[in-house]
Amino acid sequence: MMQKPSQVVVGGLTWRVLWDDGAANDNDNFGQTAHLSLTIRIGKDYAEQKQKQTLFHEIIHAIDYTYRTSKQCLSEEQVKFYGMTLYDTLRRNPEIARMLLSEDTSFPSGKDT
């Protein structure tokens, strides 16, 4: 059973991660991102892999909100594309994921801020 994080930090902003039934709706949504409250909600009753994919997808929404330089945001199709392809690529290439996620002392981690 995976350990479910209660927060994720994106660009210095701390987003709460809630695991609840209210994240799903009739439009085949498995999660939601609320920009004003900095909250990500993930449906808790889905398979573990679906929860991970959904969290990754919602984090991309949070990244888009945090780093956007114009009023134009990524479309849902773009978020789905990047979420699915990046998640799948990292899962199929764990050695690349480990290398990318290893501590890099030349890049600020945000831990000291």
BELNOR-V158717 format. One record per residue. N is the residue number from 1. PHI is phi in whole degrees, 0 to 359 (NA if undefined). OMEGA is omega in degrees with one decimal (999 if undefined). D_LAST is the distance of its C-alpha to the last C-alpha in Angstrom with 2 decimals. Layout:
n->N phi->PHI omega->OMEGA d_last->D_LAST
n->N phi->PHI omega->OMEGA d_last->D_LAST
This chain:
n->1 phi->NA omega->-176.7 d_last->31.88
n->2 phi->283 omega->174.0 d_last->28.33
n->3 phi->277 omega->-175.3 d_last->25.39
n->4 phi->265 omega->-180.0 d_last->24.16
n->5 phi->290 omega->178.5 d_last->20.44
n->6 phi->260 omega->178.2 d_last->19.67
n->7 phi->201 omega->173.6 d_last->16.58
n->8 phi->218 omega->-179.7 d_last->15.05
n->9 phi->257 omega->179.1 d_last->11.77
n->10 phi->232 omega->178.0 d_last->12.87
n->11 phi->58 omega->179.7 d_last->11.07
n->12 phi->87 omega->176.4 d_last->8.22
n->13 phi->264 omega->178.1 d_last->11.24
n->14 phi->265 omega->178.3 d_last->12.34
n->15 phi->261 omega->174.0 d_last->16.06
n->16 phi->285 omega->175.2 d_last->18.44
n->17 phi->245 omega->179.7 d_last->20.99
n->18 phi->249 omega->179.3 d_last->24.41
n->19 phi->249 omega->-174.9 d_last->27.36
n->20 phi->209 omega->-179.3 d_last->30.48
n->21 phi->285 omega->-175.5 d_last->33.86
n->22 phi->289 omega->-177.9 d_last->33.07
n->23 phi->284 omega->-176.5 d_last->31.15
n->24 phi->268 omega->174.5 d_last->34.41
n->25 phi->212 omega->-175.5 d_last->37.13
n->26 phi->285 omega->-178.9 d_last->40.48
n->27 phi->263 omega->-178.9 d_last->39.08
n->28 phi->62 omega->173.7 d_last->37.99
n->29 phi->274 omega->179.2 d_last->34.33
n->30 phi->252 omega->179.7 d_last->32.55
n->31 phi->200 omega->-180.0 d_last->29.22
n->32 phi->213 omega->174.0 d_last->27.70
n->33 phi->238 omega->178.5 d_last->24.53
n->34 phi->251 omega->-174.5 d_last->24.21
n->35 phi->293 omega->-176.2 d_last->21.99
n->36 phi->293 omega->-179.8 d_last->22.36
n->37 phi->262 omega->-178.3 d_last->21.39
n->38 phi->51 omega->-177.5 d_last->18.82
n->39 phi->232 omega->173.3 d_last->21.11
n->40 phi->245 omega->178.4 d_last->22.59
n->41 phi->243 omega->-179.7 d_last->25.91
n->42 phi->235 omega->176.5 d_last->27.75
n->43 phi->299 omega->-173.3 d_last->31.40
n->44 phi->275 omega->-173.9 d_last->31.73
n->45 phi->261 omega->178.7 d_last->35.36
n->46 phi->270 omega->176.6 d_last->35.14
n->47 phi->301 omega->-176.9 d_last->35.44
n->48 phi->306 omega->-179.6 d_last->32.34
n->49 phi->298 omega->178.8 d_last->32.37
n->50 phi->294 omega->177.3 d_last->32.63
n->51 phi->296 omega->179.2 d_last->29.67
n->52 phi->295 omega->178.6 d_last->27.54
n->53 phi->299 omega->-178.8 d_last->28.87
n->54 phi->293 omega->177.5 d_last->28.27
n->55 phi->299 omega->178.8 d_last->24.64
n->56 phi->300 omega->178.9 d_last->24.15
n->57 phi->300 omega->-178.4 d_last->26.08
n->58 phi->291 omega->175.7 d_last->24.09
n->59 phi->295 omega->176.3 d_last->20.74
n->60 phi->297 omega->174.0 d_last->22.38
n->61 phi->300 omega->179.8 d_last->23.18
n->62 phi->296 omega->177.3 d_last->19.55
n->63 phi->298 omega->179.0 d_last->18.57
n->64 phi->301 omega->179.7 d_last->21.51
n->65 phi->296 omega->-174.0 d_last->20.56
n->66 phi->289 omega->-173.3 d_last->16.93
n->67 phi->257 omega->-179.1 d_last->17.88
n->68 phi->300 omega->-179.5 d_last->21.42
n->69 phi->254 omega->176.3 d_last->22.55
n->70 phi->219 omega->179.4 d_last->25.82
n->71 phi->283 omega->179.5 d_last->27.43
n->72 phi->283 omega->177.7 d_last->28.89
n->73 phi->249 omega->175.9 d_last->27.31
n->74 phi->297 omega->175.3 d_last->28.26
n->75 phi->286 omega->177.5 d_last->31.48
n->76 phi->299 omega->178.2 d_last->31.84
n->77 phi->295 omega->177.6 d_last->33.92
n->78 phi->294 omega->178.7 d_last->31.25
n->79 phi->297 omega->177.3 d_last->28.64
n->80 phi->300 omega->-179.8 d_last->31.34
n->81 phi->301 omega->-178.7 d_last->32.15
n->82 phi->295 omega->179.5 d_last->28.65
n->83 phi->298 omega->-177.5 d_last->27.85
n->84 phi->292 omega->-175.2 d_last->31.13
n->85 phi->288 omega->178.4 d_last->31.31
n->86 phi->293 omega->179.0 d_last->27.79
n->87 phi->301 omega->-178.6 d_last->28.01
n->88 phi->297 omega->-179.5 d_last->31.52
n->89 phi->297 omega->179.3 d_last->30.74
n->90 phi->293 omega->179.1 d_last->27.90
n->91 phi->293 omega->-178.3 d_last->30.16
n->92 phi->280 omega->-177.5 d_last->33.11
n->93 phi->229 omega->-174.9 d_last->31.24
n->94 phi->299 omega->178.7 d_last->29.19
n->95 phi->293 omega->176.4 d_last->29.15
n->96 phi->290 omega->178.5 d_last->27.46
n->97 phi->300 omega->179.2 d_last->24.91
n->98 phi->298 omega->-179.7 d_last->24.19
n->99 phi->296 omega->-179.3 d_last->23.94
n->100 phi->294 omega->-175.2 d_last->21.62
n->101 phi->266 omega->178.5 d_last->19.31
n->102 phi->291 omega->-177.5 d_last->19.41
n->103 phi->299 omega->178.6 d_last->16.43
n->104 phi->245 omega->-174.4 d_last->16.28
n->105 phi->288 omega->179.9 d_last->14.85
n->106 phi->273 omega->-178.1 d_last->15.44
n->107 phi->243 omega->-179.1 d_last->13.14
n->108 phi->297 omega->-176.9 d_last->9.31
n->109 phi->275 omega->-177.2 d_last->8.78
n->110 phi->88 omega->-178.0 d_last->5.47
n->111 phi->289 omega->-176.2 d_last->5.68
n->112 phi->267 omega->-176.7 d_last->3.80
n->113 phi->267 omega->999 d_last->0.00
